[in-house]
Amino acid sequence: MLLIRNAFLHDMKTREPYECDILVEGTKIREIGEKLSGEGVKILDAEGRHVYPGFVDAHSHLGLDIYGIGFEGNDYNEMTDAVCPQLRGIDSFNPFDKAVRLALRGGVTCAGTGPGSANVLGGTFFAVKTAGVRVDDMVVKDPVAMKCAFGENPKRVYREKGISARMTIAAKLREMLFKTEEYIAKKEAAGSDPAKAPAFDMRLEALIPVLKKEIPLKAHAHQANDIFSAIRTAKEFDVRLTLEHVTEGHLIAADLAKENFPCAVGPTLSHATKWELQNKTWDTPRILQEAGCQVSIITDSPVIPEQYLPLCAALAAKAGLDEFEALKAITINPAKHLGIEDRVGSIEPGKDADLIITDGSPLKTETKIETILLNGEIMI
């Protein structure tokens, strides 16, 4: 057991931090309180130090685009088929990617990662810890969502292969959802009689969890019209939805607050490299949060290197986002966005002991991360 004493705790449940001890047993937080003790415990004195939950990124491609290599290391977009829901991000993840190690050193202990946005349907995302040698042992939850994309990326990649307009993207997504509804109905009607069952279809099998609301569609959408197309489609088929990037969310914040779908905003620390990013601004997280939306801040790594997630939160705070809300946007909110808030995102008994110990606020560039715990193990 490990006893962290005299910590200035930012648990992400209460706005104000407080002094306390944290008892870690194995991979979990066992107890939080004053003057804790335990037989044979190792003591870590955190007097004058701040303790935060490990940072969580709701949307990245970490481990699927090997650091700086190019085509040989790029495994996060299948460029031969616009519709490939049967793909699983976990099958491309490389734990030895240098970016994974750098993420951990930056305090990012958990990330949602998976296929990119070249495809109308790209496959499943999963949540993974940022230390280990075998992805199966690093997974927090798989799958967490089914990736789909609206807007310029599918148009650009498949403009010579059957997609040249936004309405085509939406039509292809609807077609697959309609086919999955029909496929489910036929399977249920067949019961246990294999002779009556429909022919096996791996793509439709992959979409069954979406139609049954077991996982959401994870919708890449920058422009306001694309965001509304994602919402329209989700309502039409009565499926769960998370909104990814939400670049023009500040233009439609009141509507998004009424719709109440989680919003993952970013990557904002980059140039507006295409038309649909022309309205990119650091004001977006603040405007959405003040409207009542659940906001996560994301890197979309490798667009922004994963270790700069707290810097992105700091820049959102500089643009007016409340500092507590900025910290929530890289801790508990992305954990909720990924459906893993029972394990990470806040500091509570029973949760994973993913903790960072600093000499100040992670929203300040001069702050140093002194110690990082992942699954109760001191990593740095």
C-alpha positions in Angstrom: 0.0 0.0 0.0 1.0 3.6 -0.6 0.0 6.5 1.6 0.2 10.0 0.1 0.2 12.4 3.0 -0.6 16.1 3.3 -1.9 16.3 -0.3 -3.6 19.4 -1.6 -6.3 17.4 -3.4 -8.2 18.5 -6.5 -10.6 15.6 -6.7 -12.7 17.1 -9.7 -15.9 16.6 -7.7 -15.6 19.7 -5.5 -14.6 23.1 -6.8 -12.3 23.9 -3.9 -9.2 21.7 -3.2 -8.6 20.5 0.3 -5.8 19.0 2.4 -6.0 15.2 3.0 -4.2 11.9 2.8 -4.8 9.3 0.0 -4.4 5.6 0.7 -3.7 3.5 -2.4 -4.0 -0.2 -2.3 -2.9 -2.2 -5.4 -4.3 -0.4 -8.4 -7.1 1.4 -6.6 -7.7 4.4 -4.3 -8.8 2.8 -1.1 -9.5 5.8 1.2 -9.3 9.6 1.3 -9.3 11.3 4.7 -7.2 12.9 7.4 -4.4 11.3 9.3 -4.7 8.0 7.6 -2.4 5.1 8.5 -1.9 1.5 7.5 0.4 -1.3 8.5 3.5 -1.6 6.3 2.5 1.3 4.0 5.0 3.2 1.9 4.8 6.9 2.6 4.9 9.6 0.0 4.9 13.1 1.5 3.1 15.5 -0.7 3.1 18.5 1.6 2.9 21.7 -0.4 2.1 19.7 -3.5 -1.1 19.5 -5.6 -2.7 16.1 -6.5 -4.9 15.8 -9.6 -6.5 12.8 -11.3 -4.5 11.7 -14.4 -5.6 13.6 -17.5 -8.0 11.9 -19.9 -8.3 12.7 -23.7 -11.7 11.8 -25.1 -10.5 11.8 -28.8 -7.1 10.9 -30.2 -5.3 8.5 -32.5 -2.6 7.8 -30.0 -0.6 4.6 -30.8 -2.2 4.3 -34.3 0.0 6.9 -36.0 3.6 6.0 -35.0 5.5 9.1 -34.0 6.9 10.9 -37.0 7.3 7.9 -39.2 4.9 8.5 -42.1 3.0 5.9 -44.1 4.8 2.9 -42.5 3.5 4.0 -39.1 0.1 5.3 -40.2 -2.5 2.8 -39.2 -5.5 4.9 -38.3 -7.2 5.3 -41.6 -8.3 2.6 -44.0 -8.2 4.3 -47.4 -9.7 1.6 -49.6 -13.3 1.5 -48.3 -15.5 4.4 -47.2 -17.6 2.2 -45.0 -15.7 -0.2 -42.7 -17.4 -0.4 -39.3 -16.0 -3.9 -38.8 -12.5 -2.4 -38.1 -11.3 -2.3 -34.5 -8.8 0.4 -33.4 -7.2 -1.9 -30.9 -5.8 -4.0 -33.8 -3.6 -1.0 -34.9 -2.4 0.2 -31.5 1.3 0.0 -30.9 2.3 0.5 -27.2 5.9 1.2 -28.2 4.9 4.3 -30.1 7.1 7.1 -28.6 4.0 9.3 -28.4 2.5 7.0 -25.8 5.5 7.5 -23.5 5.4 11.3 -24.0 1.7 11.3 -23.2 2.3 9.7 -19.9 5.1 12.2 -19.1 2.7 15.0 -19.8 0.2 13.6 -17.2 -2.2 12.0 -19.7 -2.9 8.6 -18.2 -5.8 7.5 -20.3 -6.9 8.2 -23.8 -9.8 7.4 -26.2 -8.1 6.3 -29.4 -9.1 4.7 -32.7 -9.7 5.2 -36.4 -9.5 8.6 -38.1 -12.0 10.5 -40.1 -11.3 9.4 -43.7 -14.3 7.1 -43.7 -18.0 7.5 -43.3 -17.8 4.6 -40.8 -14.2 3.9 -39.7 -14.5 1.3 -36.9 -14.4 1.3 -33.1 -12.6 3.5 -30.6 -11.4 2.1 -27.3 -10.0 3.6 -24.0 -6.5 2.8 -23.1 -3.9 3.6 -20.3 -0.6 5.1 -21.5 1.8 2.5 -20.1 2.4 -1.1 -20.9 3.8 -3.4 -23.6 0.6 -5.3 -24.5 -2.5 -3.4 -25.5 -4.8 -6.1 -24.1 -3.4 -5.3 -20.6 -3.7 -1.6 -21.1 -7.4 -1.4 -22.1 -9.9 0.3 -19.9 -12.9 -0.3 -22.2 -13.2 -1.7 -25.7 -15.2 -0.6 -27.6 -16.3 2.8 -26.3 -17.8 4.1 -29.6 -18.2 3.6 -33.3 -16.4 6.3 -35.3 -18.3 8.0 -38.1 -17.4 11.2 -40.0 -19.2 14.0 -41.7 -17.7 16.9 -43.8 -14.6 17.4 -45.8 -12.5 14.4 -44.9 -14.6 11.6 -46.5 -15.3 14.0 -49.4 -11.6 14.5 -50.0 -10.5 10.9 -49.6 -13.3 9.4 -51.6 -14.1 12.1 -54.2 -13.0 9.7 -57.0 -14.6 6.7 -55.3 -18.3 7.7 -55.0 -18.5 10.6 -52.5 -18.5 14.2 -53.7 -21.2 15.8 -51.4 -22.2 15.9 -47.8 -25.6 14.4 -48.5 -23.8 11.3 -49.9 -21.9 10.9 -46.7 -25.2 11.1 -44.7 -26.9 8.7 -47.2 -24.2 6.1 -46.8 -24.4 6.2 -43.0 -28.2 5.9 -43.1 -28.0 3.0 -45.6 -25.8 1.1 -43.2 -28.0 1.8 -40.2 -31.2 0.8 -42.2 -29.5 -2.5 -43.2 -28.5 -3.1 -39.6 -32.0 -2.6 -38.4 -33.2 -5.1 -41.0 -30.4 -7.5 -40.2 -31.3 -7.4 -36.5 -35.0 -8.0 -37.2 -34.1 -11.1 -39.4 -31.8 -12.5 -36.7 -34.5 -12.1 -34.1 -37.2 -13.6 -36.3 -34.9 -16.6 -37.0 -34.5 -17.3 -33.3 -32.4 -20.4 -32.8 -33.0 -21.8 -36.3 -29.8 -21.2 -38.4 -31.6 -22.0 -41.6 -33.8 -18.9 -41.2 -30.9 -16.6 -40.1 -29.6 -14.0 -42.6 -26.2 -14.5 -44.2 -23.5 -13.4 -41.8 -22.3 -9.8 -42.5 -19.4 -8.6 -40.4 -20.1 -4.9 -41.1 -23.6 -5.2 -39.9 -22.6 -7.3 -36.9 -20.3 -4.4 -35.9 -23.1 -1.9 -36.0 -25.5 -4.0 -33.8 -24.1 -2.5 -30.6 -24.9 1.0 -32.0 -28.5 0.2 -32.8 -28.9 -1.5 -29.4 -27.5 1.7 -27.7 -24.6 -0.2 -26.2 -22.1 2.2 -27.7 -22.6 5.6 -29.3 -21.8 6.9 -32.7 -18.6 9.1 -32.3 -19.3 11.7 -34.9 -16.5 13.8 -36.5 -18.2 17.1 -37.3 -16.6 20.5 -37.5 -19.2 22.7 -39.3 -22.5 23.6 -37.7 -24.5 21.9 -40.6 -22.5 18.7 -40.1 -23.1 18.8 -36.4 -26.8 19.0 -37.0 -26.6 16.2 -39.6 -25.1 14.0 -37.0 -27.8 14.9 -34.5 -30.5 14.4 -37.1 -29.2 10.9 -38.0 -28.9 9.9 -34.3 -32.5 10.9 -33.7 -33.8 9.2 -36.8 -32.4 5.8 -35.7 -32.7 6.5 -31.9 -29.0 5.8 -31.2 -26.6 7.4 -28.8 -24.2 10.1 -30.0 -21.1 12.0 -29.0 -20.0 15.0 -31.0 -16.3 15.3 -31.9 -14.4 18.5 -32.8 -17.4 20.8 -32.7 -15.4 23.6 -34.3 -18.4 25.8 -34.9 -20.2 24.8 -31.7 -20.0 28.4 -30.4 -22.2 29.4 -33.3 -25.0 27.0 -32.2 -24.4 26.7 -28.5 -28.0 27.2 -27.4 -29.2 24.4 -29.7 -26.4 22.0 -28.6 -27.3 22.7 -24.9 -30.9 21.7 -25.6 -29.8 18.5 -27.5 -27.5 17.6 -24.6 -25.0 15.4 -26.5 -21.4 15.4 -25.1 -19.1 17.7 -26.9 -15.4 17.1 -27.5 -13.7 20.3 -28.7 -10.5 20.5 -30.7 -7.9 20.3 -31.9 -7.7 24.0 -31.5 -3.9 24.4 -31.2 -3.3 24.2 -35.0 -3.8 26.1 -38.2 -7.2 26.2 -39.9 -5.9 23.9 -42.6 -9.2 23.4 -44.4 -12.4 25.3 -45.2 -14.5 23.8 -42.4 -12.0 25.1 -39.8 -12.3 28.7 -40.7 -14.3 29.6 -37.6 -11.9 27.8 -35.2 -11.5 29.8 -31.9 -10.4 29.2 -28.3 -13.8 30.8 -27.3 -15.6 27.6 -28.2 -15.1 25.6 -25.0 -16.2 28.6 -22.8 -19.3 29.4 -24.9 -20.5 25.8 -24.9 -19.8 25.3 -21.2 -21.6 28.5 -20.3 -24.6 27.4 -22.4 -24.8 24.2 -20.4 -23.0 21.6 -22.5 -20.7 18.9 -21.2 -17.3 19.9 -22.7 -14.1 17.9 -23.2 -11.0 19.4 -24.6 -9.1 17.1 -27.0 -5.8 16.9 -28.9 -6.8 14.7 -31.8 -3.2 13.4 -31.4 -1.1 13.4 -33.6 -2.6 16.8 -34.7 -1.6 18.1 -31.3 1.0 16.0 -29.4 -0.8 14.2 -26.6 1.4 15.6 -23.9 0.0 19.1 -24.6 -3.5 18.3 -23.5 -3.2 20.4 -20.3 -1.7 23.3 -22.4 -4.9 23.2 -24.5 -7.0 23.4 -21.4 -4.8 26.3 -20.2 -5.3 28.2 -23.5 -9.1 27.7 -23.2 -8.9 29.1 -19.7 -6.9 32.0 -21.0 -9.8 32.7 -23.4 -12.2 32.8 -20.5 -13.2 29.3 -19.7 -13.5 28.9 -15.9 -10.4 27.2 -14.6 -12.2 24.5 -12.7 -14.2 23.8 -15.8 -11.0 23.7 -17.9 -9.6 21.0 -15.5 -12.9 19.1 -15.7 -12.6 19.2 -19.5 -9.4 17.1 -19.3 -10.4 14.8 -16.4 -14.0 13.9 -15.5 -15.8 15.2 -18.6 -13.8 13.1 -21.1 -14.2 10.1 -18.7 -17.9 10.6 -19.0 -17.7 11.2 -22.7 -16.0 7.8 -23.1 -18.2 6.0 -20.5 -15.4 5.2 -18.2 -16.1 7.6 -15.3 -16.5 4.7 -13.0 -12.7 4.1 -13.2 -11.0 7.4 -14.1 -11.4 11.2 -14.3 -11.8 12.0 -10.6 -10.2 11.0 -7.3 -12.6 8.8 -5.3 -12.3 5.6 -3.3 -12.7 2.6 -5.6 -11.4 4.3 -8.7 -8.1 3.6 -10.5 -5.1 5.2 -8.7 -4.1 7.4 -11.7 -2.7 10.5 -10.0 -0.4 13.3 -10.8 1.4 15.3 -8.2 2.5 18.8 -9.2 4.1 22.0 -7.7 1.2 24.1 -8.9 -1.7 24.3 -11.3 -1.3 22.3 -14.6 -2.9 25.3 -16.3 0.3 27.2 -15.8 3.3 26.5 -18.1 5.8 26.9 -15.3 4.2 24.1 -13.3 6.2 20.9 -13.0 4.7 17.4 -12.8 6.8 15.8 -10.1 5.2 12.3 -9.7 2.8 10.3 -11.8 0.9 7.2 -10.6 -0.8 4.9 -13.1 -2.8 2.0 -11.7 -1.2 2.7 -8.3 2.3 2.3 -9.6 4.8 5.2 -9.5 5.8 5.8 -13.1 7.7 9.1 -12.8 
